[in-house]
Amino acid sequence: MNPTRSKTVAWYQTETMGTREGHYTLLKRGGVCNIKPMNGETRFNVIKSLQFVALNLMFSRTYIPPIMEHKNGSDSFYTHLPHGCQLCYEGAKMVLFVTGLCSKSCFYCPVSEKRMRKDVTFANERPVSSDNDILTEARSMNALGTGITGGEPLLVPDRVLGYIGLLKTSFGREHHIHLYTALSPERVILKELKAAGLDEIRFHPQPEIWDHLPGSGFARSLGIAKELGMDAGFEIPSLPGSEQVADFARDCDVFINLNELEFSETNAEALKAMGYSAMDDESCRAAGSRDVAYSIIQQDPGSKAHFCSSRFKDAVQLRKRLLRTARISGREFDEVTPDGTLFYGVIEGKGEGKGEEDVDGITRMLNGLDVPGQLFELLDGRIELAWWVLEEIAPEIGDRFRSWYEECYPTYGRLVVERIPIDTAADFTI
C-alpha cells in the first residue's frame, strides 16, 4: 500500500476556497474527503507550431515567440506569462478572497454557495476575521505574492487598499500583488491602488461588451493603469467570442489570460442552458474551451496570451502550494507525499468514552515501548504519530485501542483525504 493510494481526481477546494482557484464538489465518504490533486511537475516543454512560426520567421524579421506547454499533461500553454502567473506556477501565490459581493451576473461564475453574494473574506482556505489571519496564512506557505479576488474586490475598496498595505508592509515591496476586477475603475481609485502597492491588474469585461471594447470604460481604465506603471491585461473564460478580447489586448499591447471554462455546483445549470457540456465523465472541464484558446494563440502567436487549464490548477498550482505548506507546517513525524498531503498514524480510545483516561493509557503504552516523544503528539483527544512507528507497534496495540493511517491536507482545517484501518494495511510500504 502507498500513502498516495487514494483517488486522484480533480481537487478539493469548493468548500474551502470557493473561487475559480477551487470550486469542485467534494466527494465525501463517511465525512472524509476522498479526492486529491492530480500529480504533476512544473517542467516546461517548448512546442513550436511549425506551420505558423516557420512561415512568420520566413517572411518577417519580427520575432514570434513559440507556444510554450507543460510536459505534465496539464494542457496549459502560453506565449507570455504575467509575473503573477509565474508565481502561481510555483504554487507561491496566496489567494485573498476579499468579498463575495458582486454587482454582475456572469452565467459562468463558479463561486461557491457559501461565498457567493456574501460579504466574507478568506485567505486561501482560512476564514479572515483579523489582519493576523492573513499574515498567518501567508507565512504558512511562504507566499511570494497574493492574488486579490472575489466577488468584486472593488466593491470594498478601503478593505482592498488596507490589505495591499498590510502585505507590502509585512513582506516587502517585492511581495507581488495582482487584483481581478469586473469593473472599469476611475483614475482616482487606480491611483490609490498603485500608491498602496498594487503591481498588476486584470480586467474582466463581461461577454456582452466583448465586441465593443474600444472606447469603453475598460479601454479607459486599461490606459490609465498602464500610464500609472501597473502591469495590466485581461482575464476571461475561454469562450466563443474570446478572440475579440484577444484582438483588443494585442492592439493595446497587454496580456490576456484565458481560463478553461468549468462546471461547478453554482453554474452547472446555466452552462447547460447555454449549450455547454462536460468534456468527459471524470472532470468538470467544458468541451471546446481549450480548443477556442488554442485557436486564438495559434493564429496569433505574437500575442501575449496564456491559457490556464483546469488540469494545470490541479496538477501544478494547487499541488505546488500544498507542497510548500506541507514542508513548513509538517511535523517531524509527518510524511509529505508527492501530492503535498501529510501522512501519519492515529491511535484513539474505543467507544464513546474517548477521554483523558484513554489518552493517558495510549501515552503510557508509547512511553513503555520507548517511542521518542518527537514522534507522537496529543491532538484533539487522540494521539497522532509517525506511520512507521504505528506499523511497528500495531501488534502491541491489539484490541485495546483503535488505530489507523491517515492522510490530510496541510492547510487550514486539515481536511482528511483518507483513513486506512490497520487491519487492511498488512503490506504497507512507502
C-alpha positions in Angstrom: 0.0 0.0 0.0 1.2 3.5 -0.6 0.1 6.8 1.3 -0.8 8.3 -2.1 -3.2 5.4 -2.9 -6.4 7.5 -2.6 -8.3 8.7 -5.7 -6.6 11.3 -7.8 -9.4 13.2 -9.3 -9.7 17.0 -9.6 -9.2 18.6 -6.2 -10.8 19.7 -3.0 -11.4 23.4 -2.9 -15.0 24.2 -3.4 -15.9 24.0 0.3 -12.6 25.5 1.3 -11.9 28.2 -1.2 -15.0 28.8 -3.3 -13.3 30.7 -6.1 -12.0 29.5 -9.5 -8.9 28.6 -7.6 -11.3 26.0 -6.2 -14.9 25.1 -6.8 -15.3 21.4 -7.4 -17.9 19.4 -5.4 -16.3 17.5 -2.6 -16.8 13.8 -2.8 -17.3 12.5 0.7 -17.5 9.1 2.2 -18.3 8.9 5.9 -17.4 12.6 6.3 -14.0 12.2 4.8 -13.0 13.8 1.5 -11.7 11.2 -0.9 -10.4 13.4 -3.7 -6.9 14.7 -4.2 -5.0 16.9 -6.6 -3.6 15.2 -9.6 0.2 14.6 -9.8 2.2 17.0 -11.9 5.6 18.6 -12.2 6.5 22.2 -13.2 8.7 21.4 -16.1 8.3 23.3 -19.3 8.4 22.0 -22.9 8.7 24.2 -25.9 6.3 23.2 -28.6 6.6 25.2 -31.8 3.7 25.4 -34.2 5.8 24.8 -37.3 3.2 25.8 -39.7 2.7 29.3 -38.3 6.1 30.1 -36.6 8.2 28.9 -39.5 6.2 30.9 -42.0 6.3 34.0 -39.9 10.1 33.7 -39.4 10.5 33.1 -43.1 8.5 36.2 -44.3 9.1 38.6 -41.4 12.0 39.8 -39.4 9.7 40.2 -36.3 10.4 37.6 -33.7 7.4 35.4 -32.9 7.6 33.7 -29.5 6.9 29.9 -29.6 3.9 28.5 -27.8 5.0 27.0 -24.5 3.3 24.0 -23.0 3.8 21.9 -19.8 5.2 18.4 -20.1 3.0 17.2 -17.3 -0.1 16.9 -19.5 -1.9 19.8 -17.8 -2.9 21.3 -21.2 -1.8 24.8 -20.1 0.0 26.8 -22.8 1.1 30.3 -23.4 3.2 32.8 -25.4 3.5 35.1 -22.4 3.2 34.7 -18.6 2.4 37.7 -16.4 4.5 37.8 -13.3 1.5 36.9 -11.1 1.0 33.7 -13.2 4.7 32.9 -12.9 4.3 32.8 -9.1 1.2 30.7 -9.4 3.3 28.2 -11.4 5.5 27.9 -8.3 2.5 27.5 -6.0 3.7 30.7 -4.3 0.6 32.9 -4.6 -1.9 33.2 -1.7 -5.5 33.7 -2.8 -7.1 36.5 -0.9 -10.9 36.4 -1.4 -11.9 39.8 -0.1 -15.7 39.6 -0.5 -18.3 37.5 -2.2 -20.4 40.7 -3.0 -20.7 41.4 -6.8 -23.0 43.5 -8.9 -22.5 41.3 -12.0 -24.4 38.1 -13.0 -21.9 36.2 -15.1 -23.5 32.9 -16.2 -20.2 31.0 -15.8 -19.3 32.3 -12.3 -18.1 29.3 -10.2 -18.0 30.9 -6.8 -19.5 28.6 -4.2 -22.8 29.0 -2.4 -21.2 29.7 0.9 -19.4 32.7 -0.6 -21.5 34.0 -3.5 -23.1 37.3 -2.7 -21.9 37.2 0.9 -19.5 39.7 2.4 -16.9 37.2 3.7 -13.1 37.2 3.5 -10.8 34.2 3.2 -7.0 33.8 2.8 -6.8 30.5 0.8 -9.0 28.2 3.0 -8.6 30.3 6.1 -11.6 32.5 7.2 -10.4 36.0 7.9 -11.5 37.9 11.0 -8.4 39.9 11.6 -5.2 41.0 9.7 -3.3 38.4 11.6 -5.3 35.6 9.9 -4.0 36.9 6.5 -0.4 37.1 7.7 -0.6 33.7 9.3 -1.8 32.1 6.1 0.8 33.8 4.0 3.6 32.7 6.3 2.2 29.1 6.4 3.0 28.7 2.7 5.9 31.2 2.4 3.8 33.2 -0.1 5.8 35.3 -2.5 2.7 37.1 -3.7 -1.1 37.4 -3.4 -3.9 37.4 -5.8 -6.9 39.5 -4.7 -10.2 38.2 -5.9 -13.9 37.9 -5.1 -16.8 38.5 -5.8 -15.9 42.0 -6.9 -13.0 43.3 -4.8 -13.5 46.9 -5.7 -16.9 47.0 -4.1 -14.9 47.2 -0.9 -12.0 49.4 -2.0 -10.9 50.5 1.5 -10.6 46.9 2.5 -8.5 46.1 -0.6 -6.3 49.1 0.0 -5.8 48.1 3.6 -4.8 44.6 2.7 -2.4 45.7 0.0 -0.7 48.0 2.5 -0.6 45.2 5.1 1.0 42.7 2.8 3.6 45.2 1.4 4.5 46.4 4.9 4.8 42.9 6.3 6.6 41.1 3.4 8.3 43.9 1.5 7.7 45.7 -1.8 8.8 42.5 -3.7 5.7 40.7 -2.5 3.8 40.7 -5.8 0.1 41.6 -5.7 -2.4 41.3 -8.5 -6.1 42.1 -8.5 -9.1 40.9 -10.6 -12.0 43.2 -11.3 -15.1 43.2 -13.5 -15.4 46.9 -13.1 -13.7 49.7 -15.0 -12.4 51.9 -12.2 -11.8 55.6 -12.5 -8.4 57.2 -12.3 -8.8 58.1 -8.6 -9.2 54.5 -7.4 -6.4 53.3 -9.8 -4.0 55.9 -8.4 -4.9 54.8 -4.8 -4.3 51.1 -5.8 -0.9 52.0 -7.3 0.1 54.1 -4.3 -0.8 51.3 -2.0 1.5 48.9 -3.9 -0.7 47.0 -6.4 1.6 45.5 -9.1 -0.8 44.0 -11.6 -4.5 44.4 -12.5 -6.6 42.0 -14.6 -9.8 43.3 -16.1 -12.7 41.0 -16.6 -15.2 42.5 -19.1 -18.5 40.6 -19.5 -19.2 38.8 -22.8 -21.9 41.2 -23.8 -19.4 44.0 -24.4 -16.5 42.0 -25.9 -17.4 43.2 -29.4 -17.1 46.9 -28.5 -14.2 47.3 -26.1 -12.5 50.1 -28.0 -13.8 53.4 -26.5 -15.3 51.6 -23.5 -14.7 52.2 -19.8 -12.4 49.2 -19.8 -10.3 50.8 -22.5 -10.0 53.9 -20.4 -9.2 52.1 -17.2 -6.6 50.0 -19.0 -4.9 53.0 -20.4 -4.8 54.7 -17.0 -3.4 51.6 -15.3 -0.6 51.4 -17.9 0.1 55.1 -17.6 0.5 54.6 -13.8 3.0 51.9 -14.3 1.0 48.8 -13.4 1.1 45.6 -15.4 -2.3 45.4 -16.9 -4.3 43.0 -19.0 -7.4 40.9 -19.3 -8.6 37.7 -17.7 -11.7 36.0 -19.1 -13.1 32.5 -19.6 -12.2 30.8 -22.9 -15.5 31.0 -24.8 -16.5 31.6 -28.4 -16.0 35.4 -28.8 -12.9 35.5 -26.7 -10.9 36.3 -29.8 -12.5 39.8 -29.8 -10.9 40.5 -26.4 -7.6 38.9 -27.5 -7.5 41.1 -30.6 -8.1 44.2 -28.4 -5.4 43.1 -25.9 -2.9 42.7 -28.8 -3.8 46.1 -30.2 -3.2 47.6 -26.7 0.0 45.5 -26.2 -1.3 43.9 -23.0 -1.6 40.3 -21.8 -4.7 38.2 -21.9 -5.3 35.1 -19.7 -7.9 32.6 -21.0 -9.3 30.3 -18.3 -10.7 27.0 -19.2 -14.5 27.0 -18.7 -15.6 24.6 -16.0 -18.7 23.3 -14.4 -19.4 23.9 -10.7 -22.4 23.5 -8.4 -23.4 27.1 -8.9 -23.0 27.4 -12.7 -23.9 24.0 -14.0 -27.5 24.7 -14.9 -26.6 27.9 -16.6 -23.9 26.3 -18.6 -26.1 23.5 -19.7 -28.8 26.0 -20.7 -26.2 27.8 -22.9 -25.4 24.5 -24.6 -22.2 23.6 -22.9 -21.3 20.1 -21.9 -18.6 18.4 -19.9 -15.6 17.1 -21.8 -15.9 13.7 -20.1 -17.5 11.9 -17.1 -14.4 12.4 -14.8 -13.8 16.1 -15.0 -15.6 19.5 -14.8 -13.9 20.8 -18.0 -16.3 22.2 -20.6 -15.9 20.7 -24.0 -14.4 23.0 -26.6 -13.0 25.7 -24.2 -9.4 24.6 -24.7 -9.8 24.5 -28.5 -11.0 28.1 -28.5 -7.9 29.3 -26.7 -5.5 27.2 -28.8 -7.0 28.6 -32.0 -6.6 32.1 -30.8 -3.0 31.7 -29.8 -2.1 29.6 -32.9 -3.5 32.2 -35.2 -1.7 35.0 -33.5 1.5 33.5 -31.8 2.8 37.1 -31.4 0.1 37.9 -28.8 0.7 37.9 -25.0 -1.7 35.1 -24.3 -1.9 32.4 -21.7 -4.4 29.5 -21.5 -4.8 28.3 -17.9 -6.4 24.8 -17.8 -8.3 23.0 -15.2 -5.7 20.3 -15.1 -3.0 22.9 -14.5 -4.7 24.3 -11.5 -4.9 20.8 -10.1 -1.6 19.3 -11.1 0.6 22.3 -10.6 -0.8 25.3 -8.9 -2.7 23.5 -6.0 -0.2 20.7 -5.7 2.8 23.0 -5.5 1.1 25.2 -2.9 0.3 22.1 -0.8 3.9 21.0 -1.0 5.1 24.5 0.1 2.7 24.4 3.0 3.5 20.8 4.0 7.2 21.5 4.2 6.6 24.4 6.5 3.8 23.1 8.7 4.6 19.4 8.7 5.7 17.9 12.0 8.9 15.8 12.3 6.9 12.6 12.0 4.6 13.6 9.1 5.4 12.0 5.8 4.9 14.6 3.0 3.5 12.7 0.0 4.2 13.7 -3.7 0.8 15.3 -3.8 1.7 17.6 -0.8 -0.6 15.9 1.7 0.5 14.7 5.2 0.6 11.1 6.1 0.7 9.8 9.7 -0.8 7.3 12.1 -3.6 7.7 14.7 -4.4 6.0 17.9 -7.5 6.7 20.0 -9.8 5.1 22.6 -12.7 3.0 21.7 -16.4 3.8 22.0 -17.9 6.9 23.5 -15.5 7.3 26.3 -12.6 8.6 24.3 -11.3 10.9 27.0 -8.2 11.7 29.1 -8.1 8.2 30.5 -7.7 6.7 27.1 -5.1 9.3 26.1 -3.2 8.6 29.3 -3.3 4.9 28.6 -2.0 5.4 25.0 0.8 7.7 26.2 1.9 5.2 28.9 1.9 2.4 26.2 4.1 4.6 23.9 6.5 5.5 26.6 6.7 1.9 27.7 7.6 1.0 24.1 10.3 3.7 24.1 8.7 5.7 21.3 10.6 9.1 21.2 8.4 12.0 22.2 9.1 13.9 19.0 7.4 11.0 17.0 3.9 11.5 18.5 1.6 14.3 19.6 -1.6 14.6 21.5 -4.2 16.4 19.3 -7.9 16.7 19.7 -8.3 13.9 22.2 -6.2 11.4 20.3 -2.6 10.5 19.6 -1.0 11.2 16.2 2.3 9.6 15.4 4.7 8.5 12.7 3.1 6.0 10.4 6.2 3.7 10.6 6.0 3.7 14.4 2.4 2.7 14.2 3.2 0.0 11.8 5.9 -1.4 14.1 3.8 -1.3 17.3 0.5 -2.4 15.8 0.8 -5.9 17.4 1.2 -4.3 20.9 -1.9 -2.2 20.4 -4.1 -5.2 19.8 -7.8 -4.6 20.6 -7.1 -2.1 23.4 -7.4 1.0 21.1 -8.5 1.9 17.7 -5.8 2.8 15.2 -5.4 3.7 11.5 -3.3 5.5 9.0 -4.5 8.9 8.0 -3.8 11.4 5.1 -4.8 15.1 5.3 -4.2 18.4 3.6 -1.6 20.6 5.3 -3.9 23.6 5.0 -6.2 25.3 7.4 -8.8 22.8 8.8 -6.5 19.8 7.9 -9.2 18.3 5.6 -8.8 14.5 5.8 -8.3 12.8 2.4 -8.3 9.1 3.6 -8.3 6.8 6.6 -6.8 3.3 6.3 -7.6 0.8 9.1 -4.6 -1.1 10.3 -6.2 -4.5 9.6 -6.5 -3.6 5.8 -2.9 -2.4 5.6 -0.9 -5.5 6.2 1.5 -4.9 3.3 2.1 -1.3 4.0 5.1 0.3 2.3 6.1 3.9 1.3 
